[in-house]
Amino acid sequence: MGFILVLAMTASELFGNAHLKWYADNGRGHHLALGLLAWLLTLAILVQVFMKGKSMMWTCIMWEAMIVLGGALSAWILFGEKFTHWVQWLGILFALGAAICVNWECSQDK
């Protein structure tokens, strides 16, 4: 359930970010309103994740990894933004690696 909530939180943030960018580009008030409402929803979902008992460390790492991946994809699709150097792609791989590592089953018993 925690993963689904973090996924919803990510979608809400990406929706809000896109509308805030559109507001910055054209100054239309409905984009500002939608962006701020999406961010309020993001915070409400964050509280729900914590109420479900997920740790702050797991939540933040998973959320950040999803934002890096989803943000890069949405910036490319919606705004035509592109990376200009291979090191930027490496950053995406690091974010994916962080998400994998934080979910790794590490046993204290050997």
C-alpha positions in Angstrom: 0.0 0.0 0.0 2.9 2.4 0.7 4.2 2.0 -2.8 0.8 2.9 -4.3 0.5 6.0 -2.1 4.1 7.1 -3.1 3.1 6.5 -6.7 0.0 8.7 -6.2 2.0 11.3 -4.4 4.5 11.4 -7.4 1.7 11.7 -9.9 0.1 14.5 -7.9 3.5 16.4 -7.7 4.2 16.0 -11.4 0.7 17.3 -12.2 1.3 20.2 -9.9 4.8 20.9 -11.3 3.5 20.9 -14.9 0.7 23.4 -14.1 3.1 25.7 -12.2 5.5 25.6 -15.2 2.6 26.5 -17.5 1.6 29.3 -15.1 5.2 30.6 -15.1 5.2 30.5 -18.9 1.8 32.2 -19.6 0.5 33.6 -16.3 -2.9 32.0 -16.5 -4.4 31.8 -13.0 -6.1 28.4 -13.4 -2.6 26.8 -13.8 -1.5 28.4 -10.5 -4.6 27.2 -8.8 -4.3 23.6 -10.1 -0.6 23.5 -9.3 -1.1 24.6 -5.7 -4.1 22.2 -5.2 -2.0 19.4 -6.6 0.8 20.2 -4.1 -1.7 20.3 -1.2 -2.9 16.8 -2.4 0.7 15.7 -2.5 1.2 16.8 1.2 -2.0 15.1 2.2 -0.9 11.8 0.6 2.5 12.2 2.3 0.8 12.3 5.7 -1.2 9.1 4.7 2.0 7.3 3.8 3.4 8.1 7.3 0.2 7.1 8.9 0.5 3.7 7.2 3.7 3.2 9.1 6.3 3.7 6.3 9.6 5.2 7.4 10.6 8.7 6.4 13.8 7.3 4.9 12.0 4.8 2.7 9.3 7.3 1.7 11.7 10.1 0.8 14.0 7.9 -1.3 11.2 6.2 -3.2 9.4 9.5 -3.8 12.6 11.2 -5.0 13.5 8.3 -7.3 10.0 8.4 -8.8 10.2 12.2 -9.2 13.5 12.0 -10.9 12.3 9.4 -13.4 8.8 10.8 -13.9 10.0 14.4 -13.9 12.6 13.7 -16.6 10.0 11.9 -18.7 7.3 14.5 -18.3 9.7 17.3 -19.0 10.7 15.6 -22.2 7.1 14.8 -23.3 5.3 17.9 -22.2 7.9 20.6 -22.6 10.4 19.2 -25.1 13.3 19.5 -22.6 16.4 17.3 -23.2 19.6 16.4 -21.5 22.8 17.8 -22.9 25.4 15.6 -21.3 25.7 11.9 -20.5 26.3 12.7 -16.8 22.7 13.8 -16.6 21.6 10.3 -17.7 23.9 8.9 -15.0 21.9 10.9 -12.4 18.7 9.1 -13.5 20.5 5.7 -13.1 21.6 6.7 -9.6 18.0 7.6 -8.7 16.9 4.2 -10.0 19.7 2.5 -8.1 18.6 4.3 -4.9 15.1 2.9 -5.3 16.4 -0.6 -5.8 18.8 -0.4 -2.9 16.3 1.0 -0.4 14.0 -2.0 -1.2 16.8 -4.6 -0.9 16.1 -7.3 1.7 19.2 -7.0 3.9 19.3 -9.6 6.7 21.2 -8.9 9.9 21.6 -12.7 10.4 24.5 -14.4 8.6 
